[in-house]
Amino acid sequence: MTSTLPGRRSLPCAIPDTPLAAAIPGIETCVHCGFCLQACPTYVNLEDENDSPRGRIVLMRAVVEGELPLDDPSVGAHIDRCLGCRACETACPSGVPYGQLLEATRATLRAARPMPLLGRAVLGVFQKIAALRAMLFASRIVRATGVPSLFARVGGRLGFASAMLASTRNALREHDYDFGMPGSRGAVALLLGCVMDGLFSRTNRATRRTLRANDYRIRGAPGQVCCGALHAHAGDLDAARALARKNIDAFERSGADFIGVNAAGCGAMMKEYGHLLADDPEWAQRAEKVAARVRDVSELLAAAGPRPGGSLPARVTYDAPCHLLHAQRIAGPPLAVLRAIPDLTLIPLTDAEQCCGAAGIYNLLEPATSNAVLAPKLRHIASTGAEWVATGNPGCLMQIGAGLRRANARARAIHPIDLLDASYAALSRQPSGTPTVQVGDSAVRADG
């Protein structure tokens, strides 16, 4: 049985009152021009029209109009294989909100086709703060033993997961410093993040230091939780909304001028809280106001200059996180951060705008496609001869870092903020104006 959507000319809808039905205006925006095809990593690697944004939108329309049932296995397979990188949005001349369509489709399909057990388990842990902290604490203990490095080249999911964990070790020495800035640029409350706080806590500390060094004040936001990105991307919109409400409350209470985020996927999610809670009369306006204060840390630093640091002789290439470049449309600020580092050689990376294959928990659920997408990225990195691959998202850091380890490459993945922090530390240690810190081969060897 079908119904006609209000305001539309006899468009049949077999699934009224679902997220996908509400997303029909977005589906109608697509003119099937094909500009998205070469931007889509799954289409480029799998060469299947159904695994392109255009093809998936055709499938979405077929489900809406009742031509295909919700439990059609081919629909589920092609929707599941989407990385959600949103590169198609950058390429699209019609402004199709593909990321929102994908989330609405997955939320609608979940009613007839539950997520695999592994995915449900991971999302369940990220929704419960006590379980998440316990898991990340255990992960740090395992990392400290060195066992993940030993298993990094084992085949299958165990080997790749081990390589991902091993790659979270920071090879740079940590040094505190204080340039005594008054903080006149405003107050920033930092999203600590789940994986960032649990496995990249040194990067979080570096974020605080570099912001203070660029005239920002840091404020806490107690009560914050997971941003909800993993849940929204997987179609669990109810969980994503519940987490968003907790974060909105926490960051409202912080009273900060800005909400600083050093994880691209989390920043993209928080900037879309207004869309996520648009139908909630109690929270919609609050969500919009909080979303308007969210900034990637590179945006904040670029707005301040950023101030130059000390000499850091290193060869670095930059890989753009999808949810920074395509979802948030931020391209220049991360490069400005790296260019503020004297003696750092920034080497262009071919297809830096292409996805690395991480995509939240995608690399756990679709490992074959994830590895196929990662392979050309690793080849391009190798061709640069860089010692470091800078990228501003924990999933990308772990995905690329694991790939480099398993390929026995000497390069390592690192957050751009860690490099700027090391540069500022060098400046603070040698006020003569010509400080130097070594971050080349010796640092790479230091972390195994």
C-alpha positions as CSV (number, residue, x, y, z in Angstrom):
1,M,0.0,0.0,0.0
2,T,1.4,3.4,-0.9
3,S,0.5,7.0,0.0
4,T,1.2,10.3,-1.7
5,L,3.5,12.7,0.1
6,P,2.0,16.1,0.9
7,G,3.1,18.8,-1.4
8,R,4.4,16.4,-4.1
9,R,2.7,15.5,-7.3
10,S,1.5,11.9,-7.1
11,L,4.9,10.7,-5.9
12,P,4.1,7.2,-4.4
13,C,5.6,6.5,-1.0
14,A,5.5,2.9,0.3
15,I,7.3,3.8,3.6
16,P,5.5,6.8,5.1
17,D,6.6,8.1,8.5
18,T,10.2,6.8,8.1
19,P,13.5,8.8,8.0
20,L,13.9,7.9,4.3
21,A,10.4,9.2,3.5
22,A,11.3,12.5,5.2
23,A,14.5,12.7,3.0
24,I,12.7,12.5,-0.3
25,P,13.4,16.2,-1.1
26,G,17.0,15.4,-1.0
27,I,16.6,12.4,-3.3
28,E,14.7,14.6,-5.7
29,T,17.7,17.0,-5.9
30,C,19.8,14.4,-7.7
31,V,19.8,14.8,-11.5
32,H,21.9,11.7,-12.1
33,C,24.6,13.7,-13.9
34,G,27.4,11.3,-12.8
35,F,29.8,13.9,-11.5
36,C,29.9,11.9,-8.3
37,L,31.2,8.7,-9.9
38,Q,34.9,9.4,-10.0
39,A,34.8,11.1,-6.6
40,C,33.4,7.9,-5.0
41,P,36.0,5.5,-3.6
42,T,33.7,2.5,-3.7
43,Y,32.7,3.1,-7.3
44,V,36.4,3.7,-8.3
45,N,37.5,0.5,-6.6
46,L,34.5,-1.8,-7.2
47,E,33.4,-0.5,-10.6
48,D,29.7,-1.1,-9.9
49,E,27.1,1.6,-10.6
50,N,25.1,0.3,-7.5
51,D,28.2,1.2,-5.4
52,S,28.2,4.8,-6.6
53,P,26.2,7.7,-5.0
54,R,24.0,8.0,-8.1
55,G,23.3,4.3,-8.0
56,R,22.5,4.2,-4.3
57,I,20.1,7.1,-4.7
58,V,18.3,5.1,-7.4
59,L,18.0,2.3,-4.9
60,M,16.7,4.7,-2.2
61,R,14.1,5.9,-4.6
62,A,13.1,2.3,-5.4
63,V,12.6,1.6,-1.7
64,V,10.6,4.7,-1.2
65,E,8.3,3.9,-4.2
66,G,7.9,0.3,-3.2
67,E,9.7,-1.2,-6.1
68,L,12.2,-2.8,-3.7
69,P,11.3,-4.0,-0.2
70,L,13.2,-2.8,2.9
71,D,14.7,-6.3,3.4
72,D,16.0,-6.6,-0.1
73,P,19.6,-8.0,0.5
74,S,21.1,-6.2,-2.5
75,V,19.9,-2.9,-1.3
76,G,21.3,-3.5,2.1
77,A,24.7,-4.7,0.7
78,H,25.2,-1.6,-1.5
79,I,24.1,0.8,1.2
80,D,26.4,-0.9,3.7
81,R,29.3,-0.7,1.4
82,C,29.1,3.1,1.3
83,L,31.9,4.7,3.3
84,G,29.9,7.8,4.0
85,C,33.0,9.9,3.0
86,R,30.8,12.6,1.4
87,A,33.3,13.2,-1.4
88,C,30.2,13.1,-3.7
89,E,28.9,16.2,-2.0
90,T,32.0,18.2,-3.0
91,A,31.6,17.0,-6.6
92,C,27.9,17.4,-6.9
93,P,26.7,20.5,-8.8
94,S,23.1,20.1,-7.6
95,G,23.9,20.2,-3.8
96,V,22.5,16.7,-3.0
97,P,22.7,16.2,0.8
98,Y,24.0,12.7,0.4
99,G,25.3,12.2,3.9
100,Q,21.8,12.9,5.3
101,L,20.3,10.6,2.7
102,L,22.6,7.8,3.7
103,E,21.9,8.2,7.4
104,A,18.1,8.3,6.8
105,T,18.3,5.2,4.5
106,R,20.3,3.2,7.1
107,A,17.9,4.2,9.8
108,T,15.0,3.0,7.8
109,L,16.6,-0.2,6.7
110,R,17.5,-1.1,10.3
111,A,13.9,-1.9,11.0
112,A,13.9,-4.8,8.6
113,R,17.6,-5.6,8.7
114,P,19.5,-5.2,12.0
115,M,23.2,-4.3,12.0
116,P,25.6,-7.2,12.4
117,L,26.4,-8.3,15.9
118,L,29.9,-6.8,15.8
119,G,28.6,-3.4,14.9
120,R,25.8,-3.5,17.5
121,A,28.4,-4.4,20.2
122,V,30.8,-1.5,19.2
123,L,28.0,1.1,19.1
124,G,26.6,-0.2,22.4
125,V,30.0,0.3,24.1
126,F,30.3,3.8,22.7
127,Q,26.9,4.7,24.1
128,K,27.8,3.7,27.7
129,I,30.5,5.8,29.1
130,A,31.6,3.3,31.8
131,A,32.0,0.5,29.3
132,L,33.8,2.8,26.9
133,R,36.3,3.9,29.5
134,A,36.9,0.3,30.5
135,M,37.5,-0.8,26.9
136,L,39.9,2.1,26.2
137,F,41.7,1.6,29.5
138,A,42.3,-2.1,28.6
139,S,43.4,-1.0,25.1
140,R,46.1,1.2,26.6
141,I,47.3,-1.6,28.8
142,V,47.6,-3.9,25.9
143,R,49.3,-1.2,23.8
144,A,51.9,-0.7,26.6
145,T,52.9,-4.4,26.5
146,G,54.1,-4.1,22.9
147,V,52.0,-7.1,21.8
148,P,50.0,-5.1,19.2
149,S,53.3,-4.4,17.3
150,L,54.1,-8.1,17.3
151,F,50.7,-9.0,15.8
152,A,50.5,-6.1,13.4
153,R,51.5,-8.1,10.4
154,V,49.3,-11.1,11.1
155,G,46.6,-11.6,8.5
156,G,42.9,-10.9,8.9
157,R,41.0,-8.6,11.3
158,L,43.2,-9.5,14.3
159,G,46.4,-8.3,12.5
160,F,44.8,-5.1,11.3
161,A,43.2,-4.3,14.6
162,S,46.6,-4.9,16.3
163,A,48.3,-2.6,13.8
164,M,45.6,0.1,14.4
165,L,46.2,0.0,18.2
166,A,50.0,0.0,17.7
167,S,49.8,3.0,15.5
168,T,48.2,5.1,18.3
169,R,51.6,5.3,20.1
170,N,53.0,8.8,19.8
171,A,56.7,8.8,18.8
172,L,57.3,12.5,19.7
173,R,58.5,13.5,23.1
174,E,56.1,15.5,25.1
175,H,57.2,18.9,26.5
176,D,55.1,21.4,28.4
177,Y,55.4,25.1,27.7
178,D,53.6,28.3,28.4
179,F,54.0,31.5,26.3
180,G,51.9,33.5,28.8
181,M,49.2,34.6,26.4
182,P,46.3,36.5,27.9
183,G,43.6,34.5,26.1
184,S,42.0,37.5,24.5
185,R,40.8,35.5,21.4
186,G,38.0,33.9,23.5
187,A,37.3,30.8,25.5
188,V,37.3,27.3,24.0
189,A,35.7,24.3,25.5
190,L,37.3,21.1,24.0
191,L,35.4,18.0,22.9
192,L,37.6,15.4,24.5
193,G,36.3,12.7,22.2
194,C,36.1,8.9,22.8
195,V,39.1,7.5,20.9
196,M,41.0,10.8,21.1
197,D,40.7,10.9,24.9
198,G,41.3,7.2,25.3
199,L,44.1,6.6,22.8
200,F,45.4,10.0,21.7
201,S,45.3,11.8,25.0
202,R,48.7,13.4,24.3
203,T,47.2,15.0,21.2
204,N,44.4,16.4,23.4
205,R,47.0,17.9,25.7
206,A,48.9,19.3,22.7
207,T,45.6,20.8,21.5
208,R,45.2,22.7,24.7
209,R,48.8,23.9,24.7
210,T,48.7,25.1,21.1
211,L,45.4,27.0,21.6
212,R,46.8,28.7,24.7
213,A,49.9,29.6,22.7
214,N,47.6,31.3,20.2
215,D,45.8,33.5,22.7
216,Y,42.8,31.3,23.6
217,R,41.5,30.4,27.0
218,I,40.6,26.8,27.8
219,R,37.4,25.8,29.6
220,G,36.1,22.5,30.7
221,A,32.8,20.9,29.7
222,P,32.1,18.2,32.3
223,G,29.3,15.8,31.3
224,Q,30.2,15.6,27.7
225,V,29.9,12.1,26.0
226,C,30.5,10.5,22.6
227,C,29.4,12.9,19.8
228,G,27.1,10.3,18.2
229,A,28.8,10.2,14.8
230,L,29.3,6.5,14.8
231,H,25.6,5.9,15.7
232,A,24.2,8.4,13.1
233,H,26.3,7.0,10.3
234,A,25.1,3.5,11.1
235,G,21.5,4.5,11.1
236,D,21.0,4.5,14.9
237,L,19.6,8.0,15.0
238,D,17.8,7.6,18.3
239,A,21.1,6.9,20.1
240,A,22.8,9.7,18.2
241,R,20.1,12.2,19.4
242,A,20.4,11.0,23.0
243,L,24.1,11.6,23.0
244,A,23.7,14.9,21.2
245,R,21.4,16.2,23.9
246,K,23.9,15.4,26.6
247,N,26.6,17.2,24.7
248,I,24.5,20.2,24.1
249,D,23.7,20.5,27.8
250,A,27.4,20.1,28.7
251,F,28.7,22.7,26.3
252,E,26.0,25.2,27.0
253,R,27.0,25.1,30.7
254,S,30.7,25.6,29.7
255,G,29.9,29.2,28.6
256,A,32.7,29.0,26.1
257,D,32.8,31.2,23.0
258,F,33.9,28.2,20.8
259,I,33.7,24.4,21.0
260,G,37.1,23.1,19.8
261,V,37.3,19.7,18.1
262,N,40.4,17.9,16.9
263,A,38.6,14.9,15.4
264,A,37.1,15.7,11.9
265,G,34.3,13.2,12.2
266,C,33.2,14.5,15.6
267,G,33.3,18.1,14.4
268,A,31.2,17.3,11.4
269,M,28.6,15.5,13.6
270,M,28.4,18.4,16.1
271,K,28.1,21.0,13.3
272,E,25.0,19.0,12.2
273,Y,23.3,18.8,15.6
274,G,20.7,21.3,14.3
275,H,19.7,18.9,11.5
276,L,19.8,15.9,13.8
277,L,17.4,17.5,16.3
278,A,15.4,19.6,13.9
279,D,12.1,17.8,14.7
280,D,12.6,18.1,18.5
281,P,10.9,21.4,19.6
282,E,12.6,21.4,23.0
283,W,16.1,20.9,21.6
284,A,16.2,22.2,18.0
285,Q,17.1,25.8,18.7
286,R,19.6,24.8,21.4
287,A,21.2,22.4,19.0
288,E,21.5,25.1,16.3
289,K,23.2,27.5,18.7
290,V,25.7,24.9,20.0
291,A,26.5,23.7,16.4
292,A,27.2,27.3,15.4
293,R,30.0,27.5,18.0
294,V,31.8,24.3,16.9
295,R,35.2,24.8,15.2
296,D,37.8,22.4,14.1
297,V,41.0,23.2,16.0
298,S,42.8,24.0,12.8
299,E,40.1,26.7,12.1
300,L,40.8,28.3,15.5
301,L,44.6,28.2,15.0
302,A,44.4,29.6,11.5
303,A,42.2,32.4,12.7
304,A,45.1,33.3,15.1
305,G,47.8,33.0,12.5
306,P,48.9,30.6,13.8
307,R,52.0,31.9,15.5
308,P,55.2,30.4,14.1
309,G,57.0,27.8,16.2
310,G,60.6,26.6,16.4
311,S,62.5,24.7,13.7
312,L,61.2,21.2,13.0
313,P,63.2,19.6,10.2
314,A,60.9,16.9,8.8
315,R,59.4,15.8,5.5
316,V,55.6,15.7,5.9
317,T,52.7,15.0,3.6
318,Y,49.1,15.9,4.5
319,D,46.0,13.6,3.9
320,A,42.7,15.4,4.2
321,P,40.1,13.6,6.5
322,C,36.9,13.2,4.5
323,H,34.7,14.8,7.2
324,L,37.0,17.8,7.4
325,L,37.3,18.4,3.7
326,H,34.0,17.2,2.3
327,A,31.6,17.5,5.3
328,Q,33.0,20.6,6.9
329,R,34.5,22.0,3.7
330,I,37.7,22.9,5.5
331,A,40.8,22.7,3.3
332,G,43.2,25.6,4.1
333,P,43.5,25.7,7.9
334,P,45.3,22.4,8.5
335,L,47.9,23.4,5.9
336,A,48.2,26.8,7.6
337,V,49.0,24.9,10.8
338,L,51.8,22.9,9.1
339,R,53.2,26.0,7.3
340,A,53.6,27.7,10.6
341,I,56.4,25.2,11.4
342,P,59.9,26.5,10.3
343,D,62.0,24.0,8.3
344,L,59.1,21.6,7.8
345,T,59.0,20.4,4.2
346,L,55.3,19.9,3.1
347,I,55.1,17.4,0.2
348,P,51.9,17.3,-1.8
349,L,50.0,14.0,-1.7
350,T,48.3,12.6,-4.8
351,D,44.5,12.1,-4.2
352,A,44.8,13.5,-0.7
353,E,41.0,14.2,-1.0
354,Q,40.2,10.5,-1.4
355,C,39.0,8.4,1.5
356,C,41.5,6.2,3.3
357,G,38.8,3.5,4.0
358,A,38.5,4.0,7.8
359,A,35.0,5.5,8.0
360,G,34.3,4.9,11.6
361,I,33.7,1.2,12.2
362,Y,33.5,0.5,8.4
363,N,37.0,-1.1,8.4
364,L,35.7,-3.6,11.0
365,L,32.5,-4.4,9.1
366,E,33.7,-4.3,5.5
367,P,37.4,-5.1,5.7
368,A,37.9,-6.2,2.1
369,T,36.5,-3.0,0.6
370,S,38.3,-0.9,3.3
371,N,41.6,-2.5,2.4
372,A,40.9,-1.9,-1.3
373,V,40.3,1.8,-0.7
374,L,43.4,2.1,1.5
375,A,45.8,0.4,-1.0
376,P,46.2,3.3,-3.4
377,K,46.5,5.7,-0.5
378,L,49.5,3.8,0.8
379,R,51.1,3.8,-2.7
380,H,50.8,7.5,-3.0
381,I,52.2,8.1,0.5
382,A,55.2,5.9,-0.4
383,S,55.9,7.9,-3.5
384,T,56.3,11.1,-1.4
385,G,59.2,9.8,0.6
386,A,57.7,11.6,3.6
387,E,58.5,10.7,7.2
388,W,55.2,11.7,8.5
389,V,51.6,11.6,7.2
390,A,49.6,14.3,9.0
391,T,45.8,13.9,9.2
392,G,43.3,15.3,11.7
393,N,41.0,12.4,12.6
394,P,41.6,9.4,14.9
395,G,40.0,6.9,12.5
396,C,42.3,8.1,9.7
397,L,45.3,8.1,12.0
398,M,44.7,4.5,12.9
399,Q,43.7,3.3,9.4
400,I,46.7,4.9,7.7
401,G,49.0,4.1,10.6
402,A,48.0,0.4,10.5
403,G,48.5,0.3,6.7
404,L,51.9,1.8,7.0
405,R,53.0,-0.7,9.7
406,R,51.7,-3.7,7.8
407,A,53.5,-2.4,4.7
408,N,56.8,-2.1,6.7
409,A,56.9,1.6,5.7
410,R,59.2,3.9,7.7
411,A,56.6,6.7,7.6
412,R,54.2,7.2,10.5
413,A,50.8,8.9,10.8
414,I,50.5,11.9,13.1
415,H,48.0,14.6,14.0
416,P,49.0,18.0,12.6
417,I,48.6,19.5,16.1
418,D,51.3,17.2,17.5
419,L,53.8,18.6,15.0
420,L,52.9,22.2,15.8
421,D,53.1,21.3,19.5
422,A,56.6,19.9,19.0
423,S,57.6,23.1,17.2
424,Y,56.3,25.3,20.0
425,A,58.1,23.1,22.6
426,A,61.3,23.7,20.6
427,L,60.7,27.4,20.6
428,S,60.2,27.5,24.3
429,R,63.3,25.5,25.1
430,Q,65.6,27.7,23.0
431,P,64.5,31.3,23.1
432,S,67.5,32.3,21.0
433,G,65.3,32.1,18.0
434,T,66.9,29.2,16.2
435,P,65.5,26.1,18.1
436,T,65.6,22.7,16.5
437,V,63.9,19.4,17.4
438,Q,64.6,16.2,15.6
439,V,61.5,14.4,14.4
440,G,63.0,12.4,11.5
441,D,64.3,8.8,11.4
442,S,65.3,8.6,15.0
443,A,61.8,9.4,16.2
444,V,60.3,7.0,13.7
445,R,62.5,4.2,15.0
446,A,61.7,5.1,18.6
447,D,58.2,3.8,18.5
448,G,59.0,0.4,17.0
